[in-house]
């Protein structure tokens, strides 16, 4: 048996919704172990976790900008990175 770790949300009806699809596995029945944080534990959220839909939208915009020639010289991008 193989194991993977994914995160998800349990809704008010008790249904589990995964944050992302499980890929590279054939459709099959699975066993699920759900770990709940202790009442005293705070649920950790990573401030760097950008929602997947937001990342996809950003990539789409970047691709469209690239296709339409809205690009910047790489030296300019490095200058902006150093300023932050």
Secondary structure by P-SEA (a helix, b strand, c coil): cbbbbbbbbbccccbbbbccccccccbbbbbbbbbbcccccccccccccccaaaaaaaaaaaaaaaaacccccaaaaaaaaaac
